[in-house]
Amino acid sequence: MAARTLGVMFQRGNGVSRSDDSASRWFGEGARSGDPESMLQLAIAYDHGRGVRKEAAAALDWYSRAANAGQPDATFALGDAYEKGHLGVQKDRRRALECYRKAAAQGSKDAASKVRDLDR
């Protein structure tokens, strides 16, 4: 978790110069060590091109790893990808709903709302 803490420090500029490059590097260290929150932050970095080259396949991979590790925001992001057909996946309402249900079970209130919307 120390790597994630350093990533957050660089992301926010807390006690260090703000640097998306350094934040992404530290989130990568944490992600490769198995920290689900670091996996999520690295996925977001790849998704939006913050400190790393924008890369849909890498974002999808890290969102998936974080979701499999129980990170609800990552599971929600996968649902969003399937609902909208981005990050290199085809629109798939059924898979989106599966992801949103899983994220809701993991504690995501936003996902519970999405389940109600898509389940109609």
C-alpha positions in Angstrom: 0.0 0.0 0.0 3.0 2.3 0.3 3.2 2.5 -3.5 -0.4 3.6 -3.7 0.2 6.2 -1.0 3.1 7.6 -3.0 0.9 7.6 -6.1 -1.8 9.6 -4.4 0.8 12.0 -3.1 2.1 12.7 -6.6 -1.5 12.7 -8.0 -2.5 15.4 -5.6 0.8 17.2 -5.1 0.8 16.5 -1.3 4.3 17.2 -0.1 5.7 16.7 -3.6 5.4 18.3 -7.0 2.3 17.1 -8.7 3.1 14.6 -11.4 0.8 12.3 -13.3 3.9 10.5 -14.6 5.1 9.7 -11.1 1.6 8.9 -9.8 1.1 6.4 -12.6 4.5 4.9 -12.0 3.7 4.3 -8.3 0.2 3.1 -9.0 1.8 0.6 -11.4 4.0 -0.6 -8.7 1.1 -1.1 -6.3 -1.0 -2.7 -9.0 1.7 -5.2 -9.9 1.9 -6.0 -6.2 -1.8 -6.9 -6.1 -3.3 -3.8 -4.5 -6.9 -3.4 -6.0 -7.0 0.3 -5.4 -3.7 0.8 -7.3 -5.1 -1.4 -10.1 -8.1 0.9 -10.3 -6.0 4.1 -10.3 -3.7 2.6 -13.0 -6.8 1.7 -15.1 -8.1 5.2 -14.8 -4.7 6.5 -15.9 -4.7 4.4 -19.0 -8.4 5.2 -19.6 -7.8 9.0 -19.6 -4.1 9.1 -20.6 -2.9 10.6 -17.2 0.8 10.0 -16.9 0.7 7.2 -19.4 -0.3 6.9 -23.0 -4.1 6.5 -23.3 -4.6 2.9 -24.0 -8.1 1.2 -24.0 -6.8 -2.4 -23.9 -4.6 -1.7 -20.8 -7.4 0.2 -19.1 -9.8 -2.7 -19.7 -7.2 -5.2 -18.4 -6.5 -3.2 -15.2 -10.2 -2.5 -14.6 -10.8 -6.3 -15.0 -8.1 -7.2 -12.6 -9.3 -4.7 -10.0 -12.9 -5.9 -10.4 -11.8 -9.5 -10.0 -10.0 -8.4 -6.8 -13.3 -7.0 -5.5 -12.9 -3.3 -6.2 -16.5 -2.0 -6.8 -15.6 1.2 -8.8 -13.6 -1.0 -11.2 -16.6 -3.4 -11.6 -18.8 -0.4 -12.2 -16.4 0.9 -14.9 -16.6 -2.4 -16.6 -20.3 -2.2 -16.6 -20.1 1.3 -18.1 -17.7 0.0 -20.8 -20.2 -2.7 -21.8 -23.2 -0.4 -21.6 -21.6 2.2 -23.9 -19.3 0.0 -26.0 -16.0 1.6 -25.2 -12.5 0.5 -24.1 -12.6 -1.8 -27.1 -15.6 -3.9 -26.1 -18.9 -4.2 -28.0 -22.1 -2.9 -26.4 -23.5 -5.7 -24.4 -26.5 -4.9 -22.2 -26.5 -8.3 -20.5 -22.8 -8.1 -19.5 -23.2 -4.5 -18.4 -26.1 -5.6 -16.1 -24.0 -8.4 -14.8 -21.1 -6.0 -13.9 -23.5 -3.5 -12.4 -25.1 -6.2 -10.2 -21.7 -7.4 -9.1 -20.6 -3.8 -8.3 -23.9 -3.3 -6.4 -23.2 -6.4 -4.4 -19.7 -5.0 -3.7 -21.3 -1.9 -2.2 -21.6 0.5 -5.1 -24.7 2.7 -4.7 -24.3 4.0 -8.3 -24.3 0.5 -9.6 -27.6 -0.3 -7.7 -29.1 2.7 -9.5 -27.9 1.4 -12.9 -29.3 -2.0 -12.2 -32.7 -0.5 -11.6 -32.4 1.6 -14.8 -31.3 -1.3 -17.1 -33.5 -4.0 -15.5 -36.7 -2.4 -16.9 
